[in-house]
Amino acid sequence: MSSPARVIVEADGGARGNPGPAAYGSLLRDARTGRVIAERAEAIGSATNNVAEYRGLLAGLELAREYTPDAAVEVRMDSKLVIEQMAGRWKIKHPDMRSIAIAASRVLPANVTWTWVPRDRNSAADALVNAALDEVTGTRTRGSSRQAAQRVEPDVDDPRRYRNPMLGWRGEEAGSATTLLLLRHAVTDRTVAKVFCGSGGADPGLNDLGREQAARAGGWLRRRGGIDVVISSPLRRTRETAAIATDSLGLPVTLDDGLAEAAFGEWDGLTFDEVRDRYPTDLETWLTSPEAAPTGGESYSSLHRRVQAVKARLMLAHPGRTILAVSHLTPIKMLACDSLDGPMHVIHRIQLAPASFSTISWWADGISALQQLSYVPESLQIGDDVHL
């Protein structure tokens, strides 16, 4: 049986008492047919409802990785708390939940979406929880496994979540922002030639000018200071930029596939004009529809989902810290556009210079700020560069 292209993780957790005897239940479902591919449930001793729900999420993501590693995943849960926190919109304060959330972030697929559903639409996962609890407690309950507990969750529609949207007026209650300092890779010969160069095509390294740019970017980073974590796209040009620019910071560089450039398929190695001449209809569709992709390439919608997953992982693992991320033109533009809640087609109107910095901060209440875009330290500006 062929593996489905899209699956649904349904997860739940509950405690009879809060805390009290607790369990989780998760199942993996083919999104097209509704067929249950796998399920898992387990009693976990005494815990709170929220911790049990996070354990259910972790189990569901592990099922997706085990049975359908290449599928797009939609997570459905009736906990607004878990959904909003994993989507990066709410901060995780409880240490027990944070540790499980970090574990879940390590098995996040590149293509994941988060959906809150009412409790009555999560009955299959809830039934797994009840069965696990019935077995360990020797009792049987009707209805929800959480009937004896009063969950305390912030209201997703609470207008207080949107207080102080003006960044200069934000008070201490907003907390510390998680800041992503995005460094676009320095130039390669393909950058200078202005050709499409994405994942899956040629993987060029920096040329002499690129190495000089990366060194100057490193000098600016030393003067700036305050970097807590360094991550990079695994492509050669970003790895080389990261190695040179962070040489004096004394920090390890972690590679993350989610930061890689989009795949351009048959367009790789061609200039924009060459693509327009050879694939005029495909190019027009690509420029107007985020679902369109070059033949053998990746759509902007797909890229957006994996970039969102990177952001969620970073906010969970490094709240309130400053992260240097060495990436490419399209992922950085995607994050900038997302921070402004802009439509996706706007990214075609954003230009970023090679070896430039863009800075975005996110607060736990959902407010984000694009603080800097395409800043080139010192005299690194070498002119516009259209595509990668």
Secondary structure as UniProt FT lines:
FT   STRAND          6..15
FT   STRAND          20..30
FT   TURN            31..33
FT   STRAND          36..47
FT   HELIX           49..67
FT   TURN            69..70
FT   STRAND          72..77
FT   HELIX           80..86
FT   TURN            87..88
FT   HELIX           95..106
FT   STRAND          112..116
FT   HELIX           119..121
FT   HELIX           123..137
FT   TURN            145..148
FT   TURN            156..157
FT   HELIX           159..162
FT   HELIX           167..169
FT   HELIX           172..174
FT   STRAND          178..184
FT   HELIX           189..193
FT   TURN            199..200
FT   HELIX           208..224
FT   STRAND          229..232
FT   HELIX           236..245
FT   TURN            246..250
FT   STRAND          253..255
FT   HELIX           257..259
FT   HELIX           265..267
FT   TURN            268..269
FT   HELIX           272..278
FT   HELIX           280..288
FT   TURN            290..291
FT   TURN            295..296
FT   HELIX           300..317
FT   TURN            319..320
FT   STRAND          322..327
FT   HELIX           329..339
FT   TURN            340..341
FT   HELIX           344..349
FT   TURN            354..355
FT   STRAND          357..362
FT   TURN            364..365
FT   STRAND          368..375
FT   TURN            378..379
//
